[in-house]
Amino acid sequence: MNGCDGNVYAQGTEDFLTVLACIQLQSGRNPSQVGSGLPASPSDAGSGYQDPANVTKALDCLATGTNCGTFTPPQTSGAIGGTMDWSINWDAANGYTFANTVKAG
Protein backbone atom coordinates (compact mmCIF):
# COMPACT_ATOMS: atom_id res chain seq x y z
CA MET A 1 0.00 0.00 0.00
CA ASN A 2 1.41 3.37 -0.98
CA GLY A 3 1.78 5.82 1.86
CA CYS A 4 1.45 9.59 1.86
CA ASP A 5 5.16 9.79 1.06
CA GLY A 6 4.82 7.55 -2.01
CA ASN A 7 6.66 4.62 -0.44
CA VAL A 8 5.13 1.17 -0.06
CA TYR A 9 4.41 -0.20 3.43
CA ALA A 10 3.42 -3.72 4.40
CA GLN A 11 0.46 -4.66 6.55
CA GLY A 12 1.16 -5.59 10.13
CA THR A 13 3.28 -2.60 11.13
CA GLU A 14 2.57 0.72 12.79
CA ASP A 15 3.94 2.36 9.63
CA PHE A 16 1.07 0.89 7.60
CA LEU A 17 -1.55 2.42 9.90
CA THR A 18 0.30 5.73 10.16
CA VAL A 19 0.70 6.25 6.41
CA LEU A 20 -2.94 5.40 5.72
CA ALA A 21 -4.11 8.01 8.22
CA CYS A 22 -1.52 10.44 6.85
CA ILE A 23 -3.09 10.14 3.38
CA GLN A 24 -6.44 11.20 4.82
CA LEU A 25 -4.93 14.07 6.80
CA GLN A 26 -2.94 15.36 3.82
CA SER A 27 -6.07 15.28 1.67
CA GLY A 28 -7.58 17.91 3.94
CA ARG A 29 -9.58 15.91 6.44
CA ASN A 30 -9.75 17.19 9.97
CA PRO A 31 -8.13 14.72 12.42
CA SER A 32 -11.54 14.22 14.05
CA GLN A 33 -12.76 12.82 10.69
CA VAL A 34 -10.05 10.15 10.51
CA GLY A 35 -10.52 6.75 12.12
CA SER A 36 -9.57 3.14 11.68
CA GLY A 37 -11.38 -0.15 11.98
CA LEU A 38 -9.29 -3.26 12.53
CA PRO A 39 -9.71 -6.96 13.21
CA ALA A 40 -9.75 -7.62 16.96
CA SER A 41 -7.82 -10.87 16.73
CA PRO A 42 -5.90 -12.96 14.19
CA SER A 43 -9.00 -15.19 13.90
CA ASP A 44 -11.19 -12.17 13.06
CA ALA A 45 -9.91 -11.70 9.50
CA GLY A 46 -7.87 -13.51 6.90
CA SER A 47 -5.40 -10.64 6.67
CA GLY A 48 -4.90 -7.14 7.97
CA TYR A 49 -4.54 -8.04 11.64
CA GLN A 50 -2.48 -5.55 13.60
CA ASP A 51 -1.00 -6.26 16.98
CA PRO A 52 -2.78 -3.82 19.33
CA ALA A 53 0.63 -2.51 20.43
CA ASN A 54 1.21 -1.38 16.81
CA VAL A 55 -2.13 0.42 16.83
CA THR A 56 -1.14 2.33 19.97
CA LYS A 57 2.25 3.19 18.45
CA ALA A 58 0.60 4.47 15.26
CA LEU A 59 -1.82 6.64 17.25
CA ASP A 60 1.09 8.07 19.28
CA CYS A 61 3.07 8.70 16.10
CA LEU A 62 0.20 10.59 14.46
CA ALA A 63 -0.66 12.59 17.55
CA THR A 64 2.75 13.53 18.91
CA GLY A 65 5.45 12.14 16.60
CA THR A 66 6.57 9.60 19.22
CA ASN A 67 6.75 5.79 18.95
CA CYS A 68 6.98 5.99 15.15
CA GLY A 69 8.41 3.11 13.14
CA THR A 70 10.44 3.93 10.04
CA PHE A 71 7.89 6.53 8.91
CA THR A 72 7.27 9.80 10.72
CA PRO A 73 4.47 12.03 9.39
CA PRO A 74 5.52 15.45 8.12
CA GLN A 75 3.41 17.03 10.86
CA THR A 76 1.60 15.75 13.91
CA SER A 77 -2.18 15.87 13.96
CA GLY A 78 -3.16 15.49 17.58
CA ALA A 79 -5.64 12.73 18.31
CA ILE A 80 -7.56 11.28 15.37
CA GLY A 81 -11.29 10.56 15.49
CA GLY A 82 -10.90 7.05 16.83
CA THR A 83 -10.06 3.42 16.40
CA MET A 84 -12.38 0.46 16.68
CA ASP A 85 -12.23 -3.28 16.35
CA TRP A 86 -14.48 -5.08 13.92
CA SER A 87 -16.05 -7.38 16.46
CA ILE A 88 -16.25 -7.19 20.22
CA ASN A 89 -17.11 -10.90 20.17
CA TRP A 90 -13.74 -11.78 18.59
CA ASP A 91 -12.03 -9.44 21.04
CA ALA A 92 -13.82 -11.20 23.92
CA ALA A 93 -12.63 -14.56 22.59
CA ASN A 94 -9.11 -13.10 22.55
CA GLY A 95 -9.29 -11.88 26.17
CA TYR A 96 -10.21 -8.29 25.20
CA THR A 97 -6.63 -7.73 24.11
CA PHE A 98 -7.60 -5.04 21.61
CA ALA A 99 -9.91 -3.11 23.97
CA ASN A 100 -7.49 -3.33 26.88
CA THR A 101 -4.51 -2.17 24.81
CA VAL A 102 -6.10 0.40 22.48
CA LYS A 103 -8.15 2.68 24.72
CA ALA A 104 -8.66 6.35 25.33
CA GLY A 105 -5.63 7.71 27.07
JOJOSUL-V432230 format. One record per backbone hydrogen bond with DSSP energy under -0.5 kcal/mol. NH is the residue of the N-H (numbers start at 1). CO is the residue of the C=O. Records with the same first field share a line. If there is no record, write none. Layout:
BEGIN
NH = CO ; CO
END
This chain:
BEGIN
3 = 7
6 = 3
9 = 1
13 = 10
17 = 13
18 = 14
19 = 15
20 = 16
21 = 17
22 = 18
23 = 19
24 = 20
25 = 21
26 = 22
27 = 23
28 = 25
29 = 24
33 = 30
34 = 31
36 = 82
38 = 84
44 = 41
45 = 41 ; 42
54 = 51
55 = 51
56 = 52
57 = 53
58 = 54
59 = 55
60 = 56
61 = 57
62 = 58
63 = 59
64 = 60
65 = 60 ; 61
66 = 60
69 = 71
77 = 62
78 = 62 ; 63
81 = 31 ; 34
82 = 34
84 = 36
86 = 38
91 = 87
92 = 88
93 = 89
94 = 90
95 = 92
96 = 91
97 = 91 ; 94
100 = 96
101 = 97 ; 98
102 = 98
103 = 101
END
